[in-house]
Amino acid sequence: MKNTIYDVLIIGGGPAGLSTAYLCHKHNLSYLVLESGKAIFQGIANTYPEGKLVYASKPKDAPQPFMVDELRPPDKPVTVESYLQYVQHFVQHENLHIQTEVDFEDIKDERDGLTVMTSKGAYKAKKVILSFGSNIPRELSVYGDAKMVAKNVDDASKYIGIKTLVIGGGNTAADVIINILRTKREAGDTNPVYWAHKAEIFDVNKETAQRLGEEILLGGNIRLLPGATPRIGEVDDEGVDRLVIRINEFKQADGIDLYHALSFPMQNVIACIGSQGPVPIFDKLNIQSIACTAGVCKIAKEGERLVLLSAEFESTRKGVYVIGGAISPSYMKISEGSITEEKHPNLIYTAINDAYYVVEAIRAKLGKS
Ligand SMILES: Cc1cc2nc3c(=O)[nH]c(=O)nc-3n(C[C@H](O)[C@H](O)[C@H](O)COP(=O)(O)OP(=O)(O)OC[C@H]3O[C@@H](n4cnc5c(N)ncnc54)[C@H](O)[C@@H]3O)c2cc1C
């Protein structure tokens, strides 16, 4: 446990988290950003296509300007790469406090504040801002701990010389495979890439299929494993964490099942099995959400669960706030005794402006305004 008690701990270093950090820095609140990716803005780096233009979009009915001008995208759209580079320089220039490759796990209430549990230990704070966006990578649901399995590829050369397993049947998995096949081909590595999917049919678009076909014709060594399911995380005799993937199962009358399986060191496995919204995390944290009933919600569909927040973005868990993409496209706002669905477009504008309002509220609560 680190001894410092921060005024504010910020989970996620995207537009919402970094704007919060910058405002804390400006107003002398102590803070730390915990980001699970290798760098800030990892969410954007992972989801925007290469060369995509970033627009300074504002909802039509929004009266306010961007409240943190320093982080807004320029009016004349620039590529995502230039925007990321600009933000990185800004963070370095301001010397903002950020720890990368830290996965947020849980929050515990303590007498003197909140303790945030992470993959790299515990941190203490008076207030916690959840700004982890809307794309939470799905975990592999296998018995045992498969958390070490990568969700994406930042450096395909790590897989040169090893047999790699990619799990998932869609475009993201195919893109990862194309990237690894190309890197292996260029390095003269003939070790195969195994591609496992729980369904019998892989589901990729035409353009991705063409690029994959090209890699295969150029010599890419790929082994398809349709109908395969990840089953168990195990540790071998040498202490290496491994993932077993079943490729065939034979049910027998005597109740003893036979199966064929392959076992891969977890560090050779990449799981591209999609993302989910943050509701499971809110449940785990005991943050209350409400299911939309017919006629109550205009944006969310019937049955969808929306997180319950005060006008200042504080959740039902005292001292824990939620902002940015994590509460888009709408949330339930408690205000003056009533609860209504509040529209919250998933835009950089909304993320930045949420940060402004939340820091103002925290400054007032901590007596630092
Ligand atoms: C393809 C695409 C194009 C878009 N184009 C535009 C555009 O042109 N203009 C615009 O205004 N908006 C655009 N958007 C929307 C915009 O990117 C989002 O509204 C914005 O990124 C939300 O910011 P955020 O900080 O809330 O979340 P994110 O940007 O998602 O940041 C969340 C951060 O939290 C980290 N994180 C996640 N889980 C954890 C965890 N457990 N522990 C620690 N850290 C964690 C993530 O790695 C990430 O860095 C686009 C979105 C997409 C997908």
PDBQT file of the ligand as one rigid body, heavy atoms in Angstrom, charges set to zero:
ROOT
HETATM    1  C1  LIG A 401     -13.839   5.113 -34.084  1.00  0.00    +0.000 C 
HETATM    2  C2  LIG A 401     -14.209   6.273 -33.216  1.00  0.00    +0.000 A 
HETATM    3  C3  LIG A 401     -14.129   7.552 -33.692  1.00  0.00    +0.000 A 
HETATM    4  C4  LIG A 401     -14.487   8.644 -32.886  1.00  0.00    +0.000 A 
HETATM    5  N1  LIG A 401     -14.340   9.917 -33.381  1.00  0.00    +0.000 NA
HETATM    6  C5  LIG A 401     -14.624  10.996 -32.586  1.00  0.00    +0.000 A 
HETATM    7  C6  LIG A 401     -14.414  12.330 -33.058  1.00  0.00    +0.000 A 
HETATM    8  O1  LIG A 401     -13.975  12.560 -34.197  1.00  0.00    +0.000 OA
HETATM    9  N2  LIG A 401     -14.731  13.369 -32.210  1.00  0.00    +0.000 N 
HETATM   10  C7  LIG A 401     -15.223  13.166 -30.939  1.00  0.00    +0.000 A 
HETATM   11  O2  LIG A 401     -15.493  14.145 -30.224  1.00  0.00    +0.000 OA
HETATM   12  N3  LIG A 401     -15.411  11.896 -30.462  1.00  0.00    +0.000 NA
HETATM   13  C8  LIG A 401     -15.120  10.803 -31.248  1.00  0.00    +0.000 A 
HETATM   14  N4  LIG A 401     -15.274   9.533 -30.759  1.00  0.00    +0.000 N 
HETATM   15  C9  LIG A 401     -15.711   9.356 -29.346  1.00  0.00    +0.000 C 
HETATM   16  C10 LIG A 401     -14.581   9.699 -28.358  1.00  0.00    +0.000 C 
HETATM   17  O3  LIG A 401     -13.400   9.027 -28.714  1.00  0.00    +0.000 OA
HETATM   18  C11 LIG A 401     -15.007   9.306 -26.935  1.00  0.00    +0.000 C 
HETATM   19  O4  LIG A 401     -16.171  10.017 -26.603  1.00  0.00    +0.000 OA
HETATM   20  C12 LIG A 401     -13.924   9.655 -25.901  1.00  0.00    +0.000 C 
HETATM   21  O5  LIG A 401     -12.720   8.970 -26.197  1.00  0.00    +0.000 OA
HETATM   22  C13 LIG A 401     -14.388   9.294 -24.494  1.00  0.00    +0.000 C 
HETATM   23  O6  LIG A 401     -13.368   9.653 -23.600  1.00  0.00    +0.000 OA
HETATM   24  P1  LIG A 401     -13.161   8.901 -22.189  1.00  0.00    +0.000 P 
HETATM   25  O7  LIG A 401     -11.967   9.515 -21.574  1.00  0.00    +0.000 OA
HETATM   26  O8  LIG A 401     -14.425   8.904 -21.459  1.00  0.00    +0.000 OA
HETATM   27  O9  LIG A 401     -12.904   7.366 -22.583  1.00  0.00    +0.000 OA
HETATM   28  P2  LIG A 401     -11.698   6.659 -23.431  1.00  0.00    +0.000 P 
HETATM   29  O10 LIG A 401     -11.182   7.562 -24.491  1.00  0.00    +0.000 OA
HETATM   30  O11 LIG A 401     -12.264   5.362 -23.804  1.00  0.00    +0.000 OA
HETATM   31  O12 LIG A 401     -10.567   6.486 -22.336  1.00  0.00    +0.000 OA
HETATM   32  C14 LIG A 401     -10.667   5.568 -21.280  1.00  0.00    +0.000 C 
HETATM   33  C15 LIG A 401      -9.275   5.145 -20.850  1.00  0.00    +0.000 C 
HETATM   34  O13 LIG A 401      -9.397   4.285 -19.707  1.00  0.00    +0.000 OA
HETATM   35  C16 LIG A 401      -8.519   3.190 -19.832  1.00  0.00    +0.000 C 
HETATM   36  N5  LIG A 401      -9.078   2.054 -19.052  1.00  0.00    +0.000 N 
HETATM   37  C17 LIG A 401     -10.090   1.220 -19.381  1.00  0.00    +0.000 A 
HETATM   38  N6  LIG A 401     -10.281   0.302 -18.417  1.00  0.00    +0.000 NA
HETATM   39  C18 LIG A 401      -9.364   0.572 -17.461  1.00  0.00    +0.000 A 
HETATM   40  C19 LIG A 401      -9.053  -0.050 -16.204  1.00  0.00    +0.000 A 
HETATM   41  N7  LIG A 401      -9.710  -1.111 -15.737  1.00  0.00    +0.000 N 
HETATM   42  N8  LIG A 401      -8.026   0.472 -15.467  1.00  0.00    +0.000 NA
HETATM   43  C20 LIG A 401      -7.327   1.560 -15.901  1.00  0.00    +0.000 A 
HETATM   44  N9  LIG A 401      -7.588   2.164 -17.081  1.00  0.00    +0.000 NA
HETATM   45  C21 LIG A 401      -8.603   1.683 -17.848  1.00  0.00    +0.000 A 
HETATM   46  C22 LIG A 401      -8.474   2.923 -21.333  1.00  0.00    +0.000 C 
HETATM   47  O14 LIG A 401      -7.287   2.255 -21.720  1.00  0.00    +0.000 OA
HETATM   48  C23 LIG A 401      -8.543   4.339 -21.925  1.00  0.00    +0.000 C 
HETATM   49  O15 LIG A 401      -7.282   4.912 -22.167  1.00  0.00    +0.000 OA
HETATM   50  C24 LIG A 401     -14.955   8.427 -31.558  1.00  0.00    +0.000 A 
HETATM   51  C25 LIG A 401     -15.044   7.120 -31.056  1.00  0.00    +0.000 A 
HETATM   52  C26 LIG A 401     -14.680   6.058 -31.872  1.00  0.00    +0.000 A 
HETATM   53  C27 LIG A 401     -14.776   4.644 -31.324  1.00  0.00    +0.000 C 
ENDROOT
TORSDOF 0
